[in-house]
Amino acid sequence: MKTNGARFLESLGIPFELREYEVDPEDLSAITVARKIGMPAEQVFKTLLITGGPGIYRFAVVPGDAELDFKKLARAAGLRKAEMAPLKDVQPLTGYIRGGVTLFGARKAYPVYIDETAILFDTISVSAGARGTQLLLAPGDYLRAAQAMEVEVQLADLTKSASVEQRP
């Protein structure tokens, strides 16, 4: 299925592969998507809409097997705080539903913060803009496409550390 995300990449002459999978509306996790498309979860990136307060939105793009660290994102984005945008706001603001959010072809281009691990791989996967369809492309091409939207695009450490020590 050709999506707005795919059309956007085509308009820039960026090579990609579309990979479709069966959607389970009860399980939209990136780890499940990774298994269904046959890729490691750390190469399947989820696109999250984040708010830093009224009218302040950012996209955070993090590996499917990791959790976004809101403090790290707030620091990278120069925000006082950051939290998930309410689910009810995601579709009106982006044009996409949960499980299908992508930067490309969104209603409005918001600044983009991409976890720095994206550049470690030959290929990454991101939503194509519809549940059940992923875009596979080179991380450099993903960055180039994001920069073509004429918003701030920044690589940063955005994920929670796996080995956080518990203090008494």
C-alpha positions in Angstrom: 0.0 0.0 0.0 1.4 3.4 -1.0 1.3 5.8 2.0 1.9 9.5 2.4 5.3 8.6 4.0 6.3 6.6 0.9 5.1 9.3 -1.4 7.2 11.9 0.5 10.3 9.7 0.2 9.7 9.2 -3.5 9.4 12.9 -4.0 12.9 13.3 -2.6 14.3 10.4 -4.6 15.1 8.5 -1.5 15.3 4.7 -1.9 13.2 2.6 0.6 11.4 -0.7 0.9 7.7 -1.0 2.0 7.1 -4.0 4.2 3.6 -4.9 5.2 2.4 -7.0 8.1 -0.8 -8.2 9.8 -2.0 -5.8 12.4 -3.2 -6.8 15.8 -5.1 -3.8 17.2 -4.6 -5.2 20.7 -0.8 -5.3 20.3 0.8 -2.3 18.4 4.2 -2.6 20.1 7.3 -2.0 18.1 8.7 -5.3 19.4 5.7 -7.2 17.8 6.1 -5.2 14.6 9.8 -6.1 14.5 9.0 -9.8 14.9 6.4 -9.6 12.1 8.7 -7.9 9.6 11.7 -10.0 10.5 14.0 -7.3 12.0 15.6 -6.9 15.4 13.6 -4.6 17.6 16.5 -2.2 18.1 16.3 -1.4 14.3 12.5 -0.8 14.3 12.0 2.8 15.4 8.8 4.2 16.9 7.8 7.7 16.3 6.2 9.4 19.4 4.4 12.7 19.6 5.7 14.6 22.7 4.4 17.8 24.3 6.4 20.3 26.2 3.3 22.3 27.2 0.4 24.0 25.5 1.1 24.2 21.7 4.6 22.8 22.0 5.1 19.5 20.2 8.1 17.4 19.1 8.6 14.1 17.5 10.8 11.6 19.3 12.1 8.6 17.4 13.4 5.8 19.5 14.3 2.1 19.1 11.4 -0.4 19.5 13.1 -2.2 22.3 13.8 1.0 24.4 11.9 3.4 26.5 12.0 7.2 25.9 13.7 9.1 28.7 11.6 12.3 28.9 14.3 14.2 30.9 16.9 13.5 28.2 14.4 14.6 25.5 13.5 17.8 27.4 17.2 18.6 27.7 17.9 17.9 24.0 14.9 20.0 22.9 15.5 22.8 25.3 12.1 22.2 27.1 11.4 22.6 30.8 9.6 19.2 30.7 8.4 16.7 28.2 5.6 14.1 28.2 3.6 12.0 25.8 1.0 14.1 23.9 -2.5 12.9 24.9 -3.6 10.1 22.6 -6.8 12.1 21.6 -4.5 14.8 20.2 -2.2 12.6 18.1 -4.5 12.1 15.1 -5.7 15.8 14.9 -2.1 17.1 15.1 -0.4 14.5 12.9 -3.1 13.0 10.7 -2.0 9.6 11.8 -3.4 7.1 14.3 -1.4 5.4 17.1 0.7 2.6 15.6 1.0 4.5 12.3 2.7 7.8 13.2 5.5 8.9 10.9 7.3 12.2 10.4 6.7 12.2 6.7 3.4 13.7 5.5 2.3 14.7 8.9 -0.2 17.5 9.1 2.4 19.8 10.6 6.2 19.3 10.7 7.4 19.4 14.3 11.1 19.4 15.4 12.5 15.9 15.3 14.7 14.2 17.9 16.1 10.8 16.8 17.9 8.4 19.1 21.6 8.4 18.3 21.6 4.6 17.9 19.8 4.9 14.5 23.0 5.6 12.7 24.6 2.3 13.9 22.6 0.3 11.4 22.6 -0.2 7.7 18.8 -0.2 7.6 16.1 1.0 10.0 12.4 0.6 9.9 9.8 3.3 10.7 6.1 3.5 10.2 5.0 4.4 6.7 2.0 6.3 8.0 -0.4 3.4 8.3 -0.7 0.5 10.7 0.6 -2.6 9.0 3.1 -0.9 6.7 6.7 -0.1 7.6 9.4 1.9 5.6 12.8 0.3 5.5 15.6 2.7 4.6 19.2 3.8 5.4 19.5 6.0 8.5 21.3 8.6 6.5 18.4 8.8 4.1 16.0 9.0 7.0 17.9 12.0 8.4 18.0 13.6 5.0 14.3 13.2 4.5 13.6 14.6 8.0 15.8 17.6 7.3 13.9 18.2 4.0 10.9 19.1 6.2 12.7 22.2 7.2 12.5 21.7 11.0 15.2 21.1 13.6 16.5 17.5 13.3 18.8 16.3 16.0 20.5 13.1 17.0 20.6 12.6 20.7 20.7 10.0 23.5 17.0 9.7 24.2 16.5 6.3 25.9 16.5 5.1 29.5 19.5 3.2 30.5 18.9 -0.5 30.8 21.0 -0.9 33.9 19.6 1.9 36.2 20.6 1.2 39.8 17.9 1.2 42.3 18.7 3.3 45.4 17.2 2.5 48.8 
